[in-house]
Amino acid sequence: MAEITIRKRPRTEAVVTQRKFFKKTAKGKVIKVLRERYLRDDVACGIHSCGLCAHTAQVLLPSSGSLEHASFKNGHFVLPDTNVFLSQMDLMESPLFSPPMILLQTVMEEVRHRSLPLYNRLKGLVKADDKKIWVFYNEYRSETAVIREEGESPNDRNDRGIRKATAWYNSHISLSRPSVRGQSHPSLPTVVLLTDDVANRQKGESEGLACVSVRKYIEGMKQAGQLSDLLAAPGSAGIEPTQAASVRQALYPEYPPMATLLAGIKSGHLHQGHFNANQYNYLEGNVSVSAFEKPILLIGRGHMNRAVQGDVVAVEVFDEKDWKAPADEVVDQEATLKNDDAEDSEEEGGDDEALAERKVLQTELTKQPASSKEPTGRVVGIIKRNWRSYVCHIDSTSLTSTNATSLSQQTVFATPVSRLLPRIRLRTRQAPALIGQKILVTIDRWERTSRYPEGHFVRALGKVQSKEAEQESLLLEFDVPYRPFGKAILDCLPPEGDSWVVPPKSSADLHWRDREDLRDLIICSIDPPGCQDIDDALHARRLPNGNIEAGVHIADVSHFVLPDTPMDHEAAARGTTVYLVDKRIDMLPALLGTNLCSLRPHVERLAFSVIWELSPGAEIVNVRFTKSVIASKFAFTYEEAQIRKDDPKLSDELTESIRLLNDLGRKLKAGRMAAGALNLASPEVKIHLDSSESSDPVDVEQKELRETNSLVEEFMLLANISVAGKIQETFPQTAVLRRHLPPPRANFEKLQDILKKRKGMGLDVSSSGALAASLDECVDPSEPAFNTLVRIMATRCMLSAEYFCSGSVARDTFGHYGLASPIYTHFTSPIRRYADVLAHRQLAAAIGYTPLHASLHSKSHVERVLEVVNKRHRMAQMASRASVEFYVGLALKARSEKETVIEEAFVIRTFRNGLGVFVSRLGLEGLVTFKREIQFDADNYTITIPSDGGDVAVSVFDKVRVRVDVEQDKNTQRGRVVMSLSQPVDSRGM
């Protein structure tokens, strides 16, 4: 028998190999955590041809490092500290910046702790093919591991660890290349500590290390001019000091420390919420908080205090006597600040622009009726910034030199595409070359002494109004991930590729395990024209007992997308497929979305089926869920299915199935409406393209909805409701559900007042059923489109539906207000929605088909995933709408070149200096503004326009005719639809 020796580690070593820290639990209890570290002396350095390390990795750093820097003739490697990645990630990601880099474990862990989005970008950087980065696990190498000393802060401990690792690398390189007797000592590459932390750099230099700031390092590179534009604006607190800002006049109040803000929120003195800018008036914003029904109104730059759209802020609410009313005037930033200078816009607060802003605010305050006052306050501090890269263009009027060959650094304004964002000041040497280009800009800081935030140039996207640049800018504007699927993701696909088929039926084959064979059922799909990702199909047939069997069959995406794989992680990050007018950004690789998971006709496919037995009155007798194999018999468009259903000459099984489904669908809808479901409306238009190749729009028309649209919708709703009940019953703490909260009554106050004063109609919002009934009564016999208009306006008063984890909210908040359903989820579109993939996994576990993955037993994990999915879902909707607006603009531009475009429109809003109108045929909302003084009756939502034929009154809900032109938008640089009144009065020149 072999002899076993047990060796105990000496107690004296424990302090080196143990890590101790304290953490607070969810219940607020502080606990001490001890983690064992096993220190080794064989953690490789990553440098090619190192004789002291045993390398197994294929990617190694070149033995001489980089020889291209002017300051390091013998070659060098860069070793950045944490702050470099936190503040200069755009530079690190640039293809122009590619020196061999050593990334320490300490740095990675600190970046992860400080910013998860930046940590994810850092992980992507490590995997990038055009970078040479070696991750060195310094915390596990015996010579580089450090422990926190008495009284030392975690940050100081990490800085010391980074310096120690830099010193070890330089020593290690020297030991690995000993001098040979009789030969001169070989020239050795240097490991350079890259840091903008002045204190860390000074300590490193005193220890004999080569230390350099990022800016100094960039100056020695060949592309110094272009790379310097990527540098983030210098910050404060130990990071590369700048000119003293204290001599400038403060324009904004100072932010208190975070601890003060959090204490204020906890005590109720302050309130937390998301900052929302006003698209009509840049001097106004609001913050929705739980303590008030109406959002907190913020008036003026000072009270918005440097908040940017989407920031989580802490607000203080003023006493009720100081509350104000929202402005009823359109205030455009471009017009008010057209003479502002990018160079000196931070110097003083008493200039012409500041005076102009104060004049606008003063004018508004004197005209406000006391009855319309709302909770008013100010932003005290920022809890969490929502800054990212923004699509902008350079304001040509802010250039001091337009010489195309000039390389002098200029301070210019970058105007974001979104009107909800302020102009950004940036310093660049490329300003003349960037005129007329869409560019990407990141905000770095916003000092209290500067009217505008400061940022840096990231990259150019292309020429404005070119389709490629516009499409990419639209995706970036709404933060839509659009990178190609990487190798690791594509490796998750079936190796057979396009030739994959469902194998022949066999009890031994895993594909057929516990699956029902439904290939003989008369199943069909009904979708929009040109649909390639067909993820649902239906069937219906009569049963011998007089009841009806109806089934919804959904693509079995979860069979191919397994949990915790690269493809699963990518789908979770994308959240949803994004549909633009002329392209689709898929959530899953095309092999799955448009082929193996698409329920094409006459092809066997794996499905997840929900099958009901329904009474002739569409009452559910029972429901079952099963994995299945189906073979769809036909793929209809909505129009084709409608024609087939209505053709009296046809009586085959497929046609009868459609008629049966349609009859049941009508009864299901009637049942929902009786229960209080809302029949809302949104402006939807169809863009006609010249051809699939050119993607030039030629016309716009409203989408036509047929009976078959409703048929499909009703059965998808029924499937979603049935699945929601099943997964919530089985997994009450982690079921992936979707809810639509009842809107606050205050949201409808303005619409109720308009309807009462303009039409003498009431709107009962006491329940969804009461609202549905009163919407049905909002009818104007002389104007059939009026009811649709009111439904569109009512829809805008609603809250957005959201995904949630069942264990995270109270049971009485599960309901879906719009559908009048007590529980709901999304199950029917797993090809294009990640939430549906999760519901599939939970349903498969609920019916005992497969165990549930551990991640879906974790409430915190489900919450994190659904937070991302909700954000992606909102952004995808906005991107789709923006794409439609862009193409409507192109179509109208083409029309306006041939003829004057005049369309009928409804007035939906009145301002002191304009009208908001809605053109239903184009699905477009527009603004008609007046430069001349007009009379404004805020109480009756009416303006009176002076004209040669006498004064003309125009009110909300009036039908007018508008002239539609297309001009270049100052913000987006795209063609912008501009409207002016044609009737009852011509407003051109007014």
CORSULNOR-V798486 format. One record per pair of residues at least 4 apart in sequence whose C-alpha atoms are under 6 Angstrom apart, sorted by the first residue. I is the first residue (numbers start at 1). J is the second residue. If there is no record, write none. Layout:
i: (I/I)
j: (J/J)
This chain:
i: (14/17/17/18/18/18/19/19/20/20/21/21/22/22/22/23/23/24/24/24/25/39/39/39/40/40/41/41/43/44/46/46/46/47/47/47/48/48/48/48/51/52/64/64/65/65/65/65/66/66/66/67/67/69/69/70/74/75/76/76/76/77/77/77/78/78/78/79/79/79/79/79/80/80/81/82/83/84/85/88/91/98/100/101/102/102/103/103/104/104/105/105/105/111/111/112/112/126/138/138/139/141/144/146/148/168/170/179/192/192/193/194/194/195/196/196/196/197/197/198/201/204/205/218/219/224/229/229/230/230/230/232/232/233/233/235/249/249/250/250/251/251/252/252/252/255/264/264/265/265/270/270/271/271/272/272/273/273/273/273/273/274/274/274/274/275/275/275/275/276/276/276/277/277/277/278/278/278/279/280/281/281/283/284/284/284/285/286/286/286/286/287/287/288/296/296/297/298/298/298/298/303/303/304/305/310/311/311/311/312/312/313/313/313/314/314/314/315/315/315/316/316/317/317/318/318/323/323/323/323/324/324/325/325/325/328/328/329/329/329/333/334/337/341/342/342/342/343/346/346/350/388/389/389/390/390/391/391/391/391/391/392/392/392/392/392/392/393/393/393/393/394/394/395/395/398/399/402/404/407/408/409/409/410/410/411/411/412/412/413/413/414/414/415/417/417/424/424/424/425/426/426/426/436/437/437/437/438/438/438/439/439/439/440/440/441/441/441/442/442/443/443/444/444/445/445/446/446/461/462/465/467/469/473/475/478/478/487/489/489/496/515/515/516/517/517/518/518/519/519/523/523/523/523/524/524/524/524/524/524/525/525/525/526/526/526/527/527/528/529/532/533/533/533/534/534/535/535/535/535/536/536/537/537/538/538/539/539/540/540/540/541/541/542/543/543/547/547/547/548/548/549/549/550/550/551/551/552/552/553/553/553/554/554/554/555/555/556/556/556/561/563/564/571/571/574/575/575/575/576/576/576/577/577/577/577/578/578/578/579/579/580/580/580/587/590/591/592/592/593/593/594/601/601/601/601/602/602/602/603/604/604/605/605/606/607/607/607/608/608/608/609/609/610/610/611/611/612/612/613/613/614/614/614/614/615/618/636/636/638/642/645/651/661/662/665/665/672/673/676/676/676/677/677/677/678/678/680/681/681/682/683/684/684/685/685/685/685/686/686/686/686/687/688/688/688/689/689/689/689/690/690/690/691/697/698/699/702/720/720/720/721/724/724/727/727/727/728/728/730/731/733/733/734/734/734/734/735/735/736/737/737/737/737/738/738/738/738/738/739/739/739/739/739/740/740/740/741/742/743/743/747/748/752/754/755/755/756/756/756/763/764/764/765/778/779/805/814/815/815/815/816/816/826/827/827/829/830/830/844/844/845/845/845/845/866/869/872/884/892/893/896/896/901/901/902/902/902/903/903/904/904/905/905/905/905/905/906/906/906/906/906/907/907/907/907/907/908/908/908/908/909/909/909/910/910/911/912/913/913/914/914/914/915/915/916/916/917/917/918/918/919/919/928/928/930/931/932/934/935/935/936/937/937/937/941/941/942/942/943/943/944/944/945/945/946/947/960/961/961/962/962/962/963/963/963/964/964/965/965/966/966/966/966/967/967/968/968/968/968/969/969/969/969/980/981/981/982)
j: (18/36/37/35/36/37/34/35/33/34/32/33/31/32/33/30/31/28/29/30/29/140/141/142/141/142/141/142/141/53/60/61/134/60/61/63/60/61/62/63/176/176/75/189/75/76/77/100/75/76/99/73/75/220/221/220/189/189/189/190/191/100/101/191/101/191/192/101/102/192/193/194/193/194/195/107/87/88/89/232/230/131/132/133/133/134/134/135/135/136/136/137/138/115/119/116/119/133/144/145/145/145/165/161/157/172/191/185/210/211/211/212/213/213/213/239/240/238/239/238/211/209/209/224/224/228/428/457/456/457/458/444/456/444/455/239/348/449/448/449/448/449/302/305/448/381/269/270/270/271/315/316/314/315/313/314/287/288/289/312/313/287/310/311/312/287/309/310/311/285/286/309/285/309/420/282/284/285/420/330/330/331/300/298/299/300/298/295/296/297/298/295/296/295/375/376/376/303/304/377/378/378/379/379/379/386/384/385/386/383/384/381/382/383/379/380/381/378/379/380/377/378/376/377/376/377/373/374/375/376/373/374/372/373/374/911/912/911/912/913/337/338/353/345/411/412/413/411/450/451/354/442/441/442/440/441/416/417/439/440/477/414/415/416/417/438/439/414/415/438/439/414/435/413/414/412/412/432/432/429/429/428/429/427/428/426/427/425/426/424/425/423/424/423/971/972/452/453/454/454/454/455/456/464/462/463/464/461/462/464/459/460/461/458/459/456/457/458/455/456/454/455/454/455/453/454/453/454/469/469/974/471/473/477/480/875/879/491/566/567/500/627/628/628/628/629/629/630/630/631/538/539/632/633/537/538/632/633/634/635/537/635/636/636/637/638/637/638/637/637/594/593/594/598/598/599/554/555/598/829/553/554/552/553/551/552/550/551/549/550/657/548/549/548/547/548/614/615/616/613/614/612/613/611/612/610/611/609/610/607/608/609/607/608/828/597/607/606/607/608/568/568/568/575/587/587/834/869/872/587/832/833/585/586/587/832/584/585/876/584/880/584/880/883/832/594/595/596/597/597/831/598/632/633/634/635/631/632/633/631/630/631/629/630/629/627/628/629/626/627/628/625/626/624/625/623/624/622/623/621/622/618/619/620/621/619/664/640/641/708/708/659/655/665/711/711/714/677/677/768/769/820/818/819/820/772/818/791/791/792/792/923/703/923/701/702/703/923/700/701/702/703/700/697/698/699/695/696/697/698/696/697/698/695/891/891/891/921/825/826/827/824/824/825/731/735/843/732/735/846/735/806/807/805/806/807/859/805/806/805/803/804/824/825/802/803/804/824/825/801/802/814/815/816/801/816/817/817/817/798/799/797/752/763/758/759/761/760/761/762/774/770/771/771/787/787/863/823/821/822/823/820/821/836/836/839/833/836/837/849/850/849/850/851/852/870/873/876/888/896/966/900/901/963/964/962/963/964/961/962/960/961/918/919/959/960/961/917/918/957/958/959/916/917/956/957/958/916/917/956/957/915/916/956/915/941/915/936/929/930/928/929/930/927/928/926/927/925/926/924/925/923/924/979/980/990/990/990/945/943/944/943/941/942/943/955/956/954/955/953/954/952/953/951/952/951/951/983/982/983/980/981/982/979/980/982/978/979/977/978/975/976/977/978/975/976/973/974/975/976/973/974/975/976/987/986/987/986)
